[in-house]
Amino acid sequence: MSNSYEAFYERHFHPYLNFHRPCGVPTGPKGKVKKKYCWHATRWEILRQLPELARHRKPGVLIEELDRQARAQSDTQAAREMQQAKRKLFAGFQSRKSA
């Protein structure tokens, strides 16, 4: 079970979150002030804004490869593929439970 679960996260869920699912980026001071989310971007787009990007990545991971992975499919295609993989994973849980 854990193997299919881990494979789902590694192949589908994490790439979707990192390269295709935008999130709100707070602007303004930190603290007990109401935050504004004027900019929405993916985790990769946010990471790309760091001044010393090369210093923040894992050794051996090329920025060009991450860019290629982000452009490999549209956000909608990535979401559909991730949802399809999730349904397949959950169906496997159901069949094990009823067996």
C-alpha positions as CSV (number, residue, x, y, z in Angstrom):
1,M,0.0,0.0,0.0
2,S,2.6,2.5,1.0
3,N,4.5,2.0,-2.4
4,S,1.5,3.1,-4.5
5,Y,0.7,5.9,-2.0
6,E,4.3,7.2,-2.2
7,A,4.4,6.8,-6.0
8,F,1.2,8.9,-6.2
9,Y,2.7,11.8,-4.2
10,E,6.1,11.6,-6.0
11,R,4.7,11.3,-9.6
12,H,1.5,13.4,-9.4
13,F,0.7,15.3,-6.3
14,H,4.0,17.1,-5.5
15,P,4.7,18.1,-9.2
16,Y,1.1,19.5,-9.4
17,L,1.5,21.5,-6.2
18,N,5.0,22.8,-7.1
19,F,4.5,23.6,-10.7
20,H,0.8,24.1,-11.4
21,R,-1.3,25.0,-8.4
22,P,-1.1,28.7,-7.6
23,C,-1.4,30.0,-4.1
24,G,-1.8,33.5,-2.7
25,V,1.5,35.2,-1.7
26,P,1.0,37.6,1.2
27,T,2.2,41.2,0.8
28,G,2.9,43.7,3.4
29,P,4.3,43.5,6.9
30,K,4.2,40.4,9.1
31,G,2.4,40.3,12.3
32,K,-1.2,40.9,13.4
33,V,-2.1,42.9,10.3
34,K,-4.6,41.8,7.8
35,K,-2.6,40.3,4.9
36,K,-3.3,41.1,1.3
37,Y,-2.8,38.5,-1.3
38,C,-2.2,40.6,-4.4
39,W,-0.1,38.0,-6.2
40,H,-0.9,34.4,-6.9
41,A,1.8,32.1,-8.1
42,T,3.0,28.5,-8.0
43,R,5.7,27.4,-5.6
44,W,8.2,27.2,-8.5
45,E,7.3,30.8,-9.6
46,I,7.9,32.0,-6.0
47,L,11.2,30.1,-5.8
48,R,12.3,31.6,-9.1
49,Q,12.1,35.1,-7.5
50,L,14.8,34.3,-4.9
51,P,18.0,36.3,-5.6
52,E,20.3,33.3,-5.2
53,L,18.1,30.6,-6.6
54,A,21.1,28.3,-7.3
55,R,22.0,28.3,-3.6
56,H,18.5,27.1,-2.6
57,R,18.1,24.0,-4.8
58,K,19.3,20.4,-4.3
59,P,22.7,19.5,-5.7
60,G,22.4,18.1,-9.2
61,V,19.0,19.6,-9.9
62,L,19.2,22.0,-12.8
63,I,17.1,25.1,-13.1
64,E,16.5,24.4,-16.7
65,E,15.1,20.9,-15.9
66,L,12.7,22.4,-13.4
67,D,11.6,25.0,-16.0
68,R,11.1,22.2,-18.5
69,Q,9.0,20.2,-16.0
70,A,6.8,23.3,-15.3
71,R,6.2,23.8,-19.0
72,A,5.6,20.1,-19.8
73,Q,1.9,20.4,-19.4
74,S,-0.8,23.0,-18.8
75,D,-2.2,23.6,-15.3
76,T,-5.5,22.1,-16.4
77,Q,-3.8,19.0,-17.8
78,A,-1.7,18.5,-14.7
79,A,-4.8,18.8,-12.5
80,R,-6.8,16.3,-14.6
81,E,-3.9,13.8,-14.5
82,M,-3.4,14.2,-10.8
83,Q,-7.2,13.7,-10.1
84,Q,-7.2,10.6,-12.4
85,A,-4.2,9.1,-10.5
86,K,-6.0,10.0,-7.2
87,R,-9.1,8.1,-8.2
88,K,-7.1,5.1,-9.2
89,L,-5.2,5.2,-5.9
90,F,-8.4,5.4,-3.9
91,A,-10.1,2.7,-5.9
92,G,-7.2,0.4,-4.9
93,F,-7.9,1.2,-1.3
94,Q,-11.6,0.3,-1.7
95,S,-10.9,-3.0,-3.4
96,R,-8.5,-4.0,-0.6
97,K,-11.0,-3.0,2.1
98,S,-13.8,-5.1,0.5
99,A,-11.6,-8.1,-0.1
